[in-house]
Amino acid sequence: MKKLCFKFFLCCFLSQATLSNILGQDHLTIADGHFRISGEVNLVLINASLINNASLEATAGTVIFKGDAASPLVQIGGSSESQFHNLVIERPNNVNLGNNVSISGLLDLRTGLLVLEDFNADLGTTGTMQSTAQTYVETSGTGTIMREVPSGSSFEYILGRGSRTPISIQNDGATDVFSVRVTDEVLTEGSSGSPFGSEVVDRTWIITEATDGGSDLTLTAQWNASDELPAFDRTNAYIAQYLGDWDLAPPSAATGTDPYQLSRSGITSLSEFTVTSSAALPVELLSFTAEPSGGQVLLRWQTTNEINNDYFVVERSQDALEFREIDRLDGAGTYEGLSNYQTVDETPFSGMNYYRLRQVDFDGSYAFSEIRAVRFDILAKEIAVFPNPTSGRVSIQLEQADPELTVELIDPQGRVVAAEQFGASNLQSFDTSGLTKGVYLLRVSGTTGVERVVRLLVQ
């Protein structure tokens, strides 16, 4: 059969595609009308996207995406949702969604992934899934797999984020529609906070239901050895659920041999789930700040519900990639209340400084905080400011005159509270009257782009 090597526009109502195979290349674009597949036919798209700007409805038949590794991005997109009966992915470079899709028959992932991005794949009440040991639906954004699971039945959501990590739902409660996606990290506050660095499977399954209440579920999560973070013990593991904090089930040994799996029953509400082997997940970090303070950087953080917290390591970096320890503070061990910590970086880098915390338990397991950034400029020796301290005007003297000078006063929170520009001179004055008493940074920059900073005490 001749291949279509041009865009295919359907501007009429098609009651049935009667050919056994339709071969398309480039893009198959439905521009107007209603394209319906109601017979047992195959629509085969070779290295081609499907763009639906009108109506695509398949009550039977199969749409097959084929291709090779060298083919470009292929998408199921357009302004309208596409309705498939059977959908087959048989190309190594995957198929990405550009709009929601529904599948009433089989979603067959043979040699590639279906990448959801921020769109949903709705399997309705009858849709099924089939895959190989390497294929799955990639939940790369906020998109989910949706499926009704009747009371007394189960369904396996074959999904992953960087690796194949399916989860099955056994529903012994009321019939409901469940939406599932998975992320590639575990955060202290479920969907926010800092990532854990040990003792967990580095995946979070996020599950919601269409109708709240009436649930009685058993979840079975599956993962690979490569998904486990350091110190994870699969012989004594839990499925944990985030309910304001991470709620743990009784421990048990995982089954299987790479991949492994673990179950938890009696689930009556839905949120974020992960797998851990820690008796309690690490410290809950409420806040972490880094602020300039004089010629230093003040680092402060607050925690709650510390469990087996040995110490904190304060780390600094110039590129946000390679961090080095600059300080270490003892933790509170096990303590249910609020704890406040602070330290000072007395010698920040000139330019950008990046800070993070590494919280370490007594058993050596650890978790990282989010990264905080502070821009800091090296103190200048070629500038004199007097009087210092001051309560009014200050004089600024440079070793060499600059044709265009900008002077800024920066408060302890890093905000520019006053600024002034001057012409060519090596001696200028700057008014500080009316400012709140305290330590400020006086930043002077010229046409050379070099910034010079001194500490100024306003009384």
Solvent accessible surface area in square Angstrom, and as a share of the most:
residue,aa,sasa,rsa
1,M,144,0.64
2,K,169,0.72
3,K,87,0.37
4,L,41,0.20
5,C,92,0.55
6,F,114,0.47
7,K,102,0.43
8,F,51,0.21
9,F,110,0.46
10,L,10,0.05
11,C,90,0.54
12,C,71,0.42
13,F,118,0.49
14,L,52,0.26
15,S,72,0.46
16,Q,88,0.39
17,A,9,0.07
18,T,106,0.61
19,L,93,0.46
20,S,80,0.52
21,N,55,0.28
22,I,25,0.13
23,L,36,0.18
24,G,7,0.06
25,Q,56,0.25
26,D,69,0.36
27,H,66,0.29
28,L,6,0.03
29,T,13,0.08
30,I,0,0.00
31,A,41,0.32
32,D,82,0.42
33,G,32,0.31
34,H,42,0.19
35,F,4,0.02
36,R,70,0.26
37,I,1,0.01
38,S,43,0.28
39,G,11,0.10
40,E,150,0.67
41,V,13,0.07
42,N,54,0.28
43,L,2,0.01
44,V,8,0.05
45,L,1,0.00
46,I,40,0.20
47,N,44,0.23
48,A,2,0.01
49,S,7,0.04
50,L,0,0.00
51,I,33,0.17
52,N,0,0.00
53,N,69,0.35
54,A,27,0.21
55,S,38,0.25
56,L,2,0.01
57,E,43,0.19
58,A,7,0.05
59,T,78,0.46
60,A,13,0.10
61,G,3,0.03
62,T,19,0.11
63,V,1,0.01
64,I,16,0.08
65,F,1,0.00
66,K,70,0.30
67,G,25,0.24
68,D,70,0.36
69,A,71,0.55
70,A,98,0.76
71,S,8,0.05
72,P,98,0.62
73,L,118,0.59
74,V,1,0.01
75,Q,55,0.25
76,I,2,0.01
77,G,1,0.01
78,G,26,0.25
79,S,89,0.57
80,S,28,0.18
81,E,76,0.34
82,S,2,0.01
83,Q,87,0.39
84,F,3,0.01
85,H,47,0.21
86,N,34,0.18
87,L,0,0.00
88,V,4,0.02
89,I,0,0.00
90,E,46,0.20
91,R,1,0.00
92,P,69,0.43
93,N,57,0.29
94,N,38,0.20
95,V,0,0.00
96,N,22,0.11
97,L,0,0.00
98,G,21,0.20
99,N,29,0.15
100,N,51,0.26
101,V,1,0.01
102,S,26,0.17
103,I,2,0.01
104,S,53,0.34
105,G,13,0.12
106,L,52,0.26
107,L,1,0.00
108,D,6,0.03
109,L,0,0.00
110,R,100,0.37
111,T,76,0.44
112,G,4,0.04
113,L,28,0.14
114,L,0,0.00
115,V,16,0.09
116,L,0,0.00
117,E,62,0.28
118,D,92,0.48
119,F,62,0.26
120,N,45,0.23
121,A,0,0.00
122,D,45,0.23
123,L,0,0.00
124,G,32,0.31
125,T,82,0.48
126,T,87,0.50
127,G,0,0.00
128,T,61,0.36
129,M,26,0.12
130,Q,93,0.41
131,S,30,0.19
132,T,56,0.32
133,A,78,0.60
134,Q,137,0.61
135,T,7,0.04
136,Y,15,0.06
137,V,0,0.00
138,E,24,0.11
139,T,0,0.00
140,S,40,0.26
141,G,19,0.18
142,T,88,0.51
143,G,1,0.01
144,T,21,0.12
145,I,0,0.00
146,M,50,0.22
147,R,26,0.09
148,E,41,0.19
149,V,0,0.00
150,P,55,0.34
151,S,66,0.43
152,G,58,0.56
153,S,40,0.26
154,S,67,0.43
155,F,22,0.09
156,E,77,0.34
157,Y,0,0.00
158,I,11,0.05
159,L,0,0.00
160,G,0,0.00
161,R,61,0.22
162,G,63,0.61
163,S,22,0.14
164,R,43,0.16
165,T,0,0.00
166,P,1,0.01
167,I,2,0.01
168,S,30,0.19
169,I,0,0.00
170,Q,59,0.26
171,N,0,0.00
172,D,82,0.43
173,G,16,0.15
174,A,56,0.44
175,T,67,0.39
176,D,14,0.07
177,V,46,0.26
178,F,1,0.00
179,S,19,0.12
180,V,0,0.00
181,R,53,0.19
182,V,1,0.00
183,T,25,0.15
184,D,63,0.33
185,E,67,0.30
186,V,0,0.00
187,L,27,0.13
188,T,11,0.06
189,E,57,0.25
190,G,3,0.03
191,S,78,0.50
192,S,58,0.37
193,G,20,0.20
194,S,9,0.06
195,P,47,0.29
196,F,9,0.04
197,G,12,0.12
198,S,1,0.01
199,E,17,0.08
200,V,0,0.00
201,V,0,0.00
202,D,29,0.15
203,R,24,0.09
204,T,3,0.01
205,W,1,0.00
206,I,28,0.14
207,I,0,0.00
208,T,75,0.43
209,E,25,0.11
210,A,76,0.59
211,T,89,0.52
212,D,126,0.65
213,G,46,0.44
214,G,51,0.49
215,S,11,0.07
216,D,59,0.30
217,L,1,0.01
218,T,33,0.19
219,L,0,0.00
220,T,30,0.18
221,A,1,0.01
222,Q,28,0.12
223,W,0,0.00
224,N,32,0.16
225,A,37,0.28
226,S,102,0.66
227,D,6,0.03
228,E,35,0.16
229,L,42,0.21
230,P,75,0.47
231,A,69,0.54
232,F,25,0.10
233,D,62,0.32
234,R,78,0.29
235,T,95,0.55
236,N,66,0.34
237,A,0,0.00
238,Y,24,0.09
239,I,4,0.02
240,A,0,0.00
241,Q,6,0.03
242,Y,36,0.14
243,L,92,0.46
244,G,55,0.52
245,D,76,0.39
246,W,25,0.09
247,D,54,0.28
248,L,49,0.24
249,A,13,0.10
250,P,115,0.73
251,P,68,0.43
252,S,55,0.36
253,A,58,0.45
254,A,19,0.14
255,T,81,0.47
256,G,53,0.51
257,T,121,0.70
258,D,73,0.38
259,P,59,0.37
260,Y,24,0.09
261,Q,75,0.33
262,L,12,0.06
263,S,62,0.40
264,R,36,0.13
265,S,77,0.50
266,G,54,0.52
267,I,5,0.03
268,T,90,0.52
269,S,50,0.32
270,L,31,0.15
271,S,25,0.16
272,E,23,0.10
273,F,1,0.01
274,T,1,0.00
275,V,1,0.00
276,T,0,0.00
277,S,13,0.09
278,S,8,0.05
279,A,81,0.63
280,A,25,0.19
281,L,16,0.08
282,P,13,0.08
283,V,9,0.05
284,E,36,0.16
285,L,28,0.14
286,L,79,0.39
287,S,53,0.34
288,F,5,0.02
289,T,55,0.32
290,A,16,0.12
291,E,46,0.21
292,P,18,0.11
293,S,45,0.29
294,G,10,0.10
295,G,7,0.07
296,Q,68,0.30
297,V,0,0.00
298,L,32,0.16
299,L,0,0.00
300,R,105,0.38
301,W,5,0.02
302,Q,48,0.21
303,T,0,0.00
304,T,18,0.11
305,N,62,0.32
306,E,1,0.00
307,I,64,0.33
308,N,71,0.36
309,N,0,0.00
310,D,45,0.23
311,Y,41,0.16
312,F,2,0.01
313,V,0,0.00
314,V,0,0.00
315,E,12,0.05
316,R,36,0.13
317,S,3,0.02
318,Q,107,0.48
319,D,77,0.40
320,A,33,0.25
321,L,151,0.75
322,E,106,0.47
323,F,28,0.12
324,R,167,0.61
325,E,81,0.36
326,I,59,0.30
327,D,50,0.26
328,R,121,0.44
329,L,38,0.19
330,D,116,0.60
331,G,20,0.19
332,A,45,0.35
333,G,14,0.14
334,T,92,0.53
335,Y,108,0.41
336,E,146,0.66
337,G,27,0.26
338,L,101,0.50
339,S,14,0.09
340,N,112,0.58
341,Y,28,0.11
342,Q,102,0.45
343,T,19,0.11
344,V,58,0.33
345,D,6,0.03
346,E,118,0.53
347,T,101,0.59
348,P,26,0.16
349,F,61,0.26
350,S,62,0.40
351,G,14,0.13
352,M,70,0.31
353,N,0,0.00
354,Y,49,0.18
355,Y,0,0.00
356,R,51,0.18
357,L,2,0.01
358,R,54,0.20
359,Q,12,0.05
360,V,8,0.05
361,D,10,0.05
362,F,125,0.52
363,D,106,0.55
364,G,44,0.42
365,S,2,0.01
366,Y,59,0.23
367,A,8,0.06
368,F,52,0.22
369,S,9,0.06
370,E,76,0.34
371,I,75,0.38
372,R,77,0.28
373,A,56,0.44
374,V,9,0.05
375,R,134,0.49
376,F,8,0.03
377,D,15,0.08
378,I,118,0.60
379,L,70,0.35
380,A,15,0.12
381,K,196,0.83
382,E,63,0.28
383,I,16,0.08
384,A,48,0.37
385,V,20,0.11
386,F,91,0.38
387,P,78,0.49
388,N,68,0.35
389,P,62,0.39
390,T,7,0.04
391,S,83,0.53
392,G,21,0.20
393,R,128,0.47
394,V,1,0.00
395,S,30,0.19
396,I,0,0.00
397,Q,76,0.34
398,L,4,0.02
399,E,140,0.63
400,Q,148,0.66
401,A,54,0.42
402,D,11,0.06
403,P,90,0.57
404,E,97,0.43
405,L,0,0.00
406,T,32,0.19
407,V,0,0.00
408,E,36,0.16
409,L,0,0.00
410,I,14,0.07
411,D,11,0.06
412,P,49,0.31
413,Q,99,0.44
414,G,37,0.36
415,R,146,0.53
416,V,72,0.41
417,V,62,0.36
418,A,28,0.22
419,A,66,0.51
420,E,71,0.32
421,Q,129,0.57
422,F,33,0.14
423,G,46,0.44
424,A,75,0.58
425,S,37,0.24
426,N,60,0.31
427,L,91,0.45
428,Q,30,0.13
429,S,41,0.26
430,F,4,0.02
431,D,60,0.31
432,T,1,0.01
433,S,65,0.42
434,G,86,0.83
435,L,44,0.22
436,T,108,0.63
437,K,156,0.66
438,G,24,0.23
439,V,60,0.35
440,Y,12,0.05
441,L,15,0.08
442,L,0,0.00
443,R,44,0.16
444,V,0,0.00
445,S,27,0.17
446,G,15,0.14
447,T,81,0.47
448,T,103,0.60
449,G,56,0.54
450,V,83,0.48
451,E,48,0.22
452,R,26,0.09
453,V,3,0.02
454,V,21,0.12
455,R,112,0.41
456,L,1,0.00
457,L,64,0.32
458,V,4,0.02
459,Q,109,0.48
